[in-house]
């Protein structure tokens, strides 16, 4: 029944999805050379389209003395100036293509890192985005209509709340609404027939913690647990794997870029090279979505620090570039008494502890005033681990920063999502 409902829904929402899914299944084991040749082919089409139909990009390319016919290699993409979220918001109308599309799909970012961005996706863009997710599911023998549990928010408005529950019913999904024991027990009962879980990684972890702590009986045979929209701390994995039988895998992307990478069963995040081109400059990621004709996304500064791996040959056989790690958000800088520091320093502080044989730590750092940091740690540390942490803090900040460490802490949520660094200092 759910398969039939799903296929009827696809016909109504976006009939291009099956074609996109078939294509990505066929390119799953393409060579790197084939993938890059395809990227160049689609890039030429996109840039020519943007030059013809987007006022913003026409001005941008003319200003850079770059005509689409000069785009002959992937490296030539670097001749086009990057674009930021601020520009996409301020020049929204000029970025949108003036061409006639059969139908467009309204999209909106969460606005968790600032002002929300609204735009319209053409059907092929939307189909490729969803097909990338579904290809990742297929690596775990999952179909989109399979039974799944959802760790996400819900709307308190009564009408919208019931509408959401009805939608969940149609798509064979159930979600958890609170951390209350009765609610968790009801959720556990539904897990017996579930194929996968997905949602905020912190919610998945905290539910697993409560199940373990209260020794609640659980029976599940999950094929996949997927974390989205939040950092997945290494410290989450032992508890989640013990309770649910699987670790949390990563899906990396954004509303405006589409799915950038999906983690395979062998533990590597493979880039969706058929849909996007990714550049990393000074650690910062820039994304080009090859099917974003209605609202061209070309060399978009997404706002993340990442590490790529183009050398490793994954044992799964895929040759798509590997996203080795998403280090953190590019946002407000850390302000010392004399110097400023990038926020990805915290990633290395805690990574160094693990690399030195220490324990993985769930953390959040807050800054309320210049020259002082508050380290919120979820676990209680051993004396040795605390000494290691203090040594790492001093190594990176020396005497330019004072700090306090709170163990067994509750994290601050900014806009509903968990961030590893939050600054409350207003800067001009």
N, C-alpha and C positions, 0 to 999 in steps of 0.2 A: 504493500500500500504506500509506504513512504517513498519508495523509488518512483512510483507513478506520480505522486504529488510533487516530488522534486522535479521530474521531467516536465510536468505541466507548468510548473513555476518558471523553469528555464525558458520555455517557449514564450511565455508572456513577458518576462523581464529582459532576457537577452538571448535570442536564438543563435547568436554567433558563438556561444560558449562551447558547444560540442566540437566545432571545428578547431577552436583554439586548444581544447584539451587534446584532441587527436594529434595536432601538430607538435605540442610539447612532449607528448609521449614518444613521438617519432624522433625527436632531436635529443632525447635524454642521454644517449650515449654517443653523440657527435664528438668528433675530435676538436681540439682547441682551434685548429686552423679553420675547420668548417664553421665553428661558432663565430669566430672573428670575421670571416668573410661575410657571413649573414648579417652581423652587426653593421658592417660598413655599408652593405646594400640598403638596409633599413634606415641608417643614419642619413644617407644621401636623400632619401625620399622625405624624411622628417624635416630636415633643414630647408630643403626646397619648398616644401609645403608651408613651413613657418614664415619663410621670406615672402611668399606670395600672399598668405592669408592673415598674418599677425602683424599689426602695425608696430608693436613693440619690437619684435624680432627683426623686422625690416630696418627699423632705425638702428638697432643694435649691430646688425651685420654691416650696414652701410658705414656706420661710425668706425667699425674695425677694419674697413676696406676688405671685407671678406664676402665674396659672392659664393652662393651655394655650389657653383660649378668648380670652385677651387678646392672643394672637399674631396680629396683623392685617397687619403689614408685615415685610419682612426686617430693618428697623432694630430691631424689637421683640426680635429675638434677643439684643440686647445687654443686655437686662434679666435674662438668665439668667447666673449667675456661671460663669466659666470652670472647666475641670477640668484637672488636671495628671496626668502619668504616675504620680507618687507616690500620688495619690488613687486612680487606677485600680488600682494594686497593693494598697494598703492596704484599700480597700473593694471589692475584686474581686467578692465574692459579692453585695454589695448593689447593685452597678452592673448585674450580669447580670439580664436580664429573667426573670420567673418563668413566662412563658407557655410553652405546649407548642409546640415546633417539630418539623416532620417529621424533620429531620436537621440537625445542627450540625457545623461543621468546626473542628477545633482549630487555634489559631494561637498563635504565640509570637514576640516580638520578639527581636532578636539580643542585646540587653543591652549593646551596645557603648558606650552612654552611661550605664550604671548597671545596676540590676537588670532582668532580663528581665520582660516582661509577658506573661502567658498569658490567653487568652480564647477564646470560641467565636463563630464567624461563622455567621449564618443564610445559607441558600443564595442568597437574592437579593443580599445584601451581597457574597458571594463572586463571584457571577456578574457583578455590575456592576464589580467590581474588575478581573476578567480581561477583560471586554468593553472596558474603557477601554484596556487594554494592546493588545488586538487591533485596536481602531480606530486607534490610533497606528501599528501595523504596516501597516494597510491604506493609510495615506497614502504608504507607500513600496512599495506593491504586494507586500506580504508576507503570507502566511498562516501561522498558528501551526505548521503541520506542515512548513514548508519547512526545508531543511537549514541548520543554524546552528552556529557555533563559540561556545564558552562559556569566558569567562575568570573562573573562580571557584575556590574552594577545593575540597578533596576530603577524605574521611575516611580516616585512615591505618589504621583497623581493617580487617582483611582482608575479613571478611564484608560489612561496610558498603561497602567500596570496590568490591567486585564487584557488589553490588546497585546501586550508583550507576552503574557502567558499563553494566549491563543496562538501567537506566532511560534512560540517555542514548541507547542503541541504539534503544529503542522510540520515543522522541520525536524521532528523526532529529537528534541533537545529538552533537557531539564537543567535548572540552575539552582544554586544555593543562595538564599536570601539573607542569612545571618550566621553568626558563629554560635548560636544557641544549640545546646545538645539535642533537643528534639528535632530541630531543623537539620542538623548533621545526620542524625539517625535516619531521617526520611530520605536524605540524599544517599546515604550508604545503601539503603534498600534498592534504590534505583540503579546503583552501580552494577548490580548483578548481571544486567543485560546490556551494559554500556560497552562500546568498542573503544571510545577515547574520551579524554578530558581536554579542555582548553580554557585559556583565560589568563588573568593576572597571576603571575608566578608567585607573588607574595601571598595571595589568597589560597592558592593550591598548597603552599607550604604550611600556612597557619592551620588549615583544616587538617592536614596530615599530622601536624604536631598535636592537635587536640585529640584526634583519633588515637594516636599513640599514647598520649598522657592519660587518657581516660580508659584505655584498653577496650575500646569499642570494637565489637566483632565486625569484620568486614570480609566480603568475598567478591573479588573482582578479577576479571581476566582481560585487562586493557591492552590494546595494541599500541597506543600512543598517548603521551601527555604533552601537550604543546603550550608553551608559555609565550604570551604576546604582550607588547606595549610596555614592558618593564624589564629591568635588569634581572637576570637569573643568577643569583649568588651561588657559588660552589657549595656553600654551607647548606643550601636547601636540599641538595640531591640525596644525601644518605637517608634522611627522614622520609622524603617523598618516595624513594625507591623501596624502602622497607615497608611502608604502609600500602602503597598502590601497586608495587611490583615493577615499576618503570621509573626512569629518571625523566626530568623535564627536558624536552628538546626545544630548540630555538627556531622561530620564524622571524626574519628581520625585514622590515619595510616601513612604509608610511603611506598615509592616505594619498598624498600628492605624487609619490614616486611609484606606488605599487610594490609588490613583493620583490625585494632585492635578493634575498637568499633564504634557503630552507635547509634545515639540518637533516642529513641522511642517517640511516640506522648505524652507520659506521662512525658517526660522531663529528662529521665535518659539515659546515654550512656552505652549500653550493650556491653560487650566484646564478640568478636567472638571466644568463647572458643573452638569451633569445629576446628578452623584453627590455633590458636595461644595459647601459654602459656605465661603468663606475670608474671614477678617477679618485686617487687619494693624493692630496697635495699637502705637505707638511702635516700629515696625520689626519687631515680633514677630508670627508667624503663629499664628492660631487656626483650627482646622478642625472643621467639622461634617460628619459623613458621613450623608447622608440615608437610607441603607438599613441602618444599623447597629442593627437592632431587638433582636438578641440581647444586645448589649453596647453600649448607646448611647454614641456619641462626639459630644458636643455642646459646642462651643466649647473644643476641646482645644488646650492649649498644646503644640505639637509640639516646640518648642525650637530653631527656626530664625529667623534674621533674613532677611527677603525684601523685595523691591521688586515692586510690581504696576504694571501699565500698563493703564488702562481706556480710554485715549484713542486709542492707535494702531490704525489699521485695517490688519490684516495683508493682504498681497497675495494670500494663499490664500483670502480671503473669509470665514473664520471670525470670528465676533464674540465668541467666548469670551474672558474676561479673560486678559490675558497676564501670566505670571510673568516679569518682566523679569530678575530675578536672585535666586539664593539666596546671600545674602551670607556666611552662616556659621552655625555652631552657637552657641546660647546655652548657655554652660557656665561653667567657672571663669573668674573675671575675671583680667585682667592686673594684677599687684600691683607698683606702683612703690614707691619709698621712702616717699612721702607720700600718693600718690593711687592709686585703682583705676581701671581702664579696661575697657571692653567689648572682647571678643575680635574684633569685626568691624572694629576699627581696622586690622588687618593687610590686610583686603580692600581698604581704601581706600589704604593705603600703596602696595601693588603696582599697584592700578588707576591711581593718579595717575601712576606712572612710565610706564605704557603710554599714557595720555591725553596725556602730555607728549612723546610721540614716542619713548619708550624701548622696550626689548624686554620681551616677556612672560616672566615668571620662574616656574618651579615652585618652591614654597617650603614650608617648615614651620618653625614657631617653637616652641621649647621653653622652659619656665621651671622651673628647679630651685630658685631662691632669689629672695626678694623684691628688687625693684629691678634685676634682671639678666635679659636675654633672649639666647637663642642662636638666631640666624637660620641655618637650614640651607637652602642653595640648591643645586639640582641642577646648573645650568649654571655655567660660569666666566664672570664678568662682565667687560665692558669697563671701563676706568677711569672712563669717563663714567657708565655705568650704576651703578657702585658709589658714585660721588659722589652721584648722584640718590637712591639708596636711603638713604644716610647722612643726607642732607638731610631726607628724608621722616620718618625715625625721630626725628630731633631735633625736627622740626615738631610731631609728635604727643606726644612724651614729654618734650621739653626736657631739663632736667638731672635729672629724676626717675628716669631709667633708664640703666644702663650696658648695653652689648651687645657681642656678638661675632658676626662673620659668617664662616660656613664655606662655601666654594664647592666644587662637585663632591661634595656630601655625599650620604650615604645616609639616607633618611627612617626615622623610628621609626614602627612600626605598633602601634596601640593596639587590641587585640582583633581584629587582622586587617585592620581598615580604616584607611585613611590619613586623618588629620585634619590640618588646617592649623595648629592650635594645641593643644599638650598641656602642661598644667600638672602638675607633680609636687609642688606645695605643698599640704599638707593644711590645709584651713580649717575652722573650727568653724561 
